[in-house]
Amino acid sequence: MEVVTKIAPIALALIMLGLGMGLTVRDFLRVINNPKDFLVGLICQLILLPIIAYILIIILGTPVELALGVMIIAAAPGGVTTNVLTKFAKGDVALSISLTAVISLISIISVPFIVFQSAKLLGISNISEEITMTGIAIKMAGVVTVPVILGMIIRKFAENFISSNISIIEKITAFLFLIVFSAIWIEERENIFSYLAQAGLVTLLLNVVMMIIAYYIAKSFATGIEQRRCIAIECGLQNGTLAVFVATQIFSDIVYIVPTAAYALIMYITAFIFMYIVRNSR
């Protein structure tokens, strides 16, 4: 797993830098000015998603190593491509940007907390005593918070250039995401399919069930159809590179990363199906 552990932090930092370049202060002020839709999305993604993941791994009797891998991906914030896919689905892009940005920054606290608590609940004890929630949070800040802030500063001083090339930046971040998961597949090609056979069902169910639940919760509490579509997509596409980074910082076994790889393959398929359905519905 040596290649992955070296690639993931660099790729994640560059991805978050790209996210920061797409943000302005308005994206954060929007949360204060229009809190209702944001809170619905926040609760669905930050609280409900890990709960649904835990319920599914208990029901399916998922092996503990794979189960914790599922919890790691469930703890991760929305992926950087959610903004683009929300646009294709005719959803609320501004809300999508706000959710991705704020939850990504919160993730330096929420992700270690959820992962370590899940490990306790699952009875996993092979976490080194040298690895702590605080230590992981500090490392995450270095590859999440700092690059986002740096990206926003770069945009501040190069607004016209960044705005005119934002689509290129988005393509580069998607390519970096692909590199990480290609490295996983290549490095563990002999074992990956047996792991996917075990993790495929739970990750598929998590993805589909959560998108459906988020959509109908948003239908009850959010302000409109565009917001429903946005929240469902935000809850269905997670930041897989961040999940890989966290898993590699805590464990040396590839099995903890496999659910992330499985989810990454599944989430784009289900997202495009979702987009097709909502674009063709009234």
C-alpha positions in Angstrom: 0.0 0.0 0.0 3.1 2.2 -0.2 2.1 3.9 -3.5 -1.4 4.8 -2.2 -0.1 6.2 1.1 2.3 8.5 -0.8 -0.2 9.5 -3.5 -3.4 10.1 -1.4 -2.1 13.0 0.8 -0.7 14.9 -2.3 -3.8 14.2 -4.4 -6.2 15.2 -1.5 -4.3 18.5 -0.9 -4.5 19.4 -4.6 -8.2 18.4 -4.8 -8.9 20.6 -1.8 -6.9 23.4 -3.3 -9.1 23.2 -6.4 -12.1 23.3 -4.1 -10.9 26.4 -2.4 -10.3 28.1 -5.8 -14.0 27.6 -6.6 -15.1 29.3 -3.3 -15.7 32.9 -2.3 -16.8 34.4 1.1 -20.3 34.5 -0.4 -20.5 30.7 -0.2 -20.1 30.9 3.5 -22.4 33.9 4.1 -25.1 32.1 2.2 -25.3 29.5 5.0 -26.1 32.3 7.5 -28.5 34.1 5.2 -30.4 30.9 4.2 -29.8 28.4 7.0 -32.9 26.1 6.5 -31.8 24.1 3.4 -28.2 24.0 4.6 -29.2 22.5 8.0 -31.3 19.8 6.3 -28.3 18.9 4.1 -25.9 19.1 7.1 -28.0 16.8 9.3 -28.5 14.3 6.5 -24.9 14.0 5.6 -23.1 14.6 8.9 -25.4 12.7 11.2 -27.9 10.5 9.3 -25.4 9.0 6.8 -23.1 7.4 9.4 -26.2 6.1 11.3 -27.6 4.5 8.2 -24.1 3.0 7.4 -23.9 1.5 10.9 -27.4 0.0 10.7 -26.6 -1.6 7.4 -23.3 -3.2 8.5 -25.1 -4.6 11.5 -28.0 -6.0 9.5 -25.7 -7.5 6.8 -23.2 -8.8 9.3 -20.3 -7.1 7.5 -16.8 -8.3 8.6 -15.4 -5.7 11.1 -12.5 -4.5 8.9 -14.8 -3.9 5.9 -17.4 -2.5 8.3 -15.0 0.2 9.5 -14.1 0.9 5.9 -17.8 1.6 5.3 -17.9 3.9 8.3 -14.9 5.8 7.0 -16.5 6.5 3.6 -19.8 7.4 5.4 -17.9 9.9 7.6 -16.3 11.6 4.6 -17.8 14.9 3.4 -19.3 15.3 -0.1 -17.1 14.9 -3.1 -15.8 17.8 -5.1 -17.7 16.7 -8.2 -21.1 17.1 -6.4 -21.3 20.7 -7.6 -21.0 19.7 -11.3 -23.4 16.8 -10.9 -25.9 19.0 -9.0 -25.8 21.3 -12.0 -26.5 18.5 -14.4 -29.4 17.4 -12.2 -30.9 20.9 -12.3 -30.4 21.2 -8.5 -29.3 24.1 -6.3 -25.7 24.5 -7.2 -25.1 27.4 -4.7 -26.4 25.1 -1.9 -24.2 22.3 -3.1 -21.1 24.5 -3.0 -21.9 25.7 0.5 -22.5 22.1 1.8 -19.3 20.8 0.2 -17.2 23.7 1.6 -18.5 23.9 5.1 -18.7 20.1 5.8 -15.3 19.6 4.3 -13.9 22.1 6.9 -15.9 20.5 9.7 -14.6 17.1 8.6 -11.2 17.6 10.3 -13.2 17.1 13.6 -16.2 15.0 12.5 -14.3 12.3 10.5 -11.8 11.3 13.2 -14.6 11.3 15.8 -16.9 9.1 13.8 -14.1 6.7 12.8 -12.7 6.3 16.3 -16.2 5.8 17.8 -17.1 3.3 15.1 -13.9 1.4 15.8 -14.9 1.2 19.5 -18.4 0.0 18.7 -17.1 -2.6 16.3 -14.5 -3.9 18.8 -11.5 -3.0 16.6 -8.4 -2.6 18.9 -5.5 -2.7 16.4 -5.2 1.1 16.3 -1.8 2.2 17.5 -1.8 4.1 20.7 0.4 6.7 18.9 -2.6 7.4 16.6 -5.1 9.7 18.2 -8.2 11.7 17.1 -6.2 14.9 17.6 -3.3 13.7 15.6 -5.6 12.7 12.7 -7.4 16.0 12.9 -4.1 17.9 12.7 -3.0 15.9 9.7 -6.4 16.4 8.0 -6.2 20.1 8.6 -2.9 20.1 6.7 -4.4 18.5 3.6 -7.9 19.9 3.9 -8.3 23.2 5.7 -4.9 24.8 4.7 -5.3 24.0 0.9 -8.9 25.3 0.9 -7.9 28.6 2.5 -4.9 28.8 0.2 -7.2 28.2 -2.8 -9.5 31.0 -1.7 -6.6 33.4 -1.3 -5.4 32.5 -4.8 -8.8 33.2 -6.2 -9.0 36.5 -4.3 -5.9 37.7 -6.2 -6.6 36.0 -9.5 -10.4 36.2 -9.7 -10.7 36.6 -13.5 -8.1 33.9 -14.3 -9.6 31.3 -11.9 -13.2 32.1 -12.9 -12.5 31.6 -16.6 -10.6 28.3 -15.9 -12.8 26.8 -13.2 -14.0 24.0 -15.5 -10.4 23.0 -16.1 -9.7 23.0 -12.4 -12.7 20.7 -11.8 -11.5 18.3 -14.5 -8.0 18.2 -12.9 -9.5 17.4 -9.4 -11.5 14.6 -11.0 -8.4 13.2 -12.6 -6.5 13.2 -9.3 -9.4 11.3 -7.7 -9.1 8.7 -10.5 -5.3 8.4 -10.0 -5.7 7.5 -6.3 -8.2 4.7 -7.0 -6.3 3.5 -10.0 -3.3 3.1 -7.7 -5.4 1.0 -5.3 -6.6 -1.3 -8.1 -3.1 -1.7 -9.5 -1.3 -2.3 -6.2 -3.9 -4.8 -4.9 -5.1 -6.3 -8.2 -4.7 -9.9 -6.9 -7.0 -9.4 -3.9 -9.3 -6.5 -4.9 -12.1 -8.6 -6.4 -12.5 -10.8 -3.4 -12.8 -7.7 -1.2 -15.3 -6.1 -3.6 -17.4 -9.2 -3.5 -17.7 -8.7 0.2 -18.1 -4.9 0.2 -20.1 -4.3 -2.9 -23.6 -5.0 -1.5 -23.2 -2.9 1.6 -21.8 0.0 -0.3 -24.4 -0.2 -3.0 -27.2 -0.3 -0.3 -25.6 2.6 1.6 -25.4 4.7 -1.5 -28.9 4.1 -2.8 -30.7 4.0 0.5 -29.1 7.3 1.7 -29.9 9.1 -1.6 -33.5 8.1 -1.3 -33.8 8.9 2.4 -32.1 12.3 1.9 -34.3 13.1 -1.0 -37.5 12.5 0.9 -36.3 14.2 4.1 -35.5 17.2 1.9 -38.9 16.9 0.3 -40.4 17.3 3.8 -38.2 20.1 5.1 -36.3 21.8 2.3 -37.7 24.7 0.3 -38.0 23.1 -3.2 -37.2 20.5 -5.8 -33.8 22.0 -6.6 -32.8 21.7 -3.0 -34.0 18.1 -2.8 -31.9 17.1 -5.8 -28.8 18.9 -4.3 -29.1 17.3 -0.9 -29.6 13.8 -2.3 -26.5 14.1 -4.5 -24.4 15.5 -1.6 -25.4 12.5 0.5 -24.6 10.1 -2.4 -21.1 11.2 -3.5 -18.5 11.2 -0.8 -14.9 12.5 -0.9 -13.3 9.1 -1.5 -9.7 10.5 -1.6 -10.2 11.9 1.9 -11.5 8.5 3.1 -8.4 6.8 1.6 -6.2 9.3 3.4 -7.8 8.7 6.8 -7.7 4.9 6.4 -4.1 4.9 5.4 -3.2 7.1 8.3 -4.7 4.7 10.8 -4.3 1.2 9.3 -1.7 -0.5 7.1 -4.1 -3.1 5.7 -5.7 -2.5 2.3 -9.0 -4.1 3.5 -10.0 -0.9 5.2 -9.8 1.0 1.9 -11.7 -1.5 -0.2 -15.2 -0.2 0.7 -14.1 3.2 -0.4 -13.0 1.9 -3.7 -16.2 0.0 -4.1 -18.3 3.0 -3.2 -16.3 5.2 -5.6 -17.2 2.9 -8.5 -20.8 2.6 -7.5 -21.6 6.2 -6.6 -21.1 7.7 -10.0 -23.3 5.0 -11.6 -26.2 5.6 -9.1 -25.7 9.4 -9.4 -26.1 9.4 -13.1 -29.2 7.1 -12.8 -30.6 9.6 -10.2 -29.9 12.5 -12.5 -31.7 10.8 -15.4 -34.7 10.1 -13.2 -35.0 13.6 -11.7 -34.3 15.4 -15.0 -37.1 13.5 -16.7 -39.6 13.9 -13.8 -41.9 16.8 -13.1 
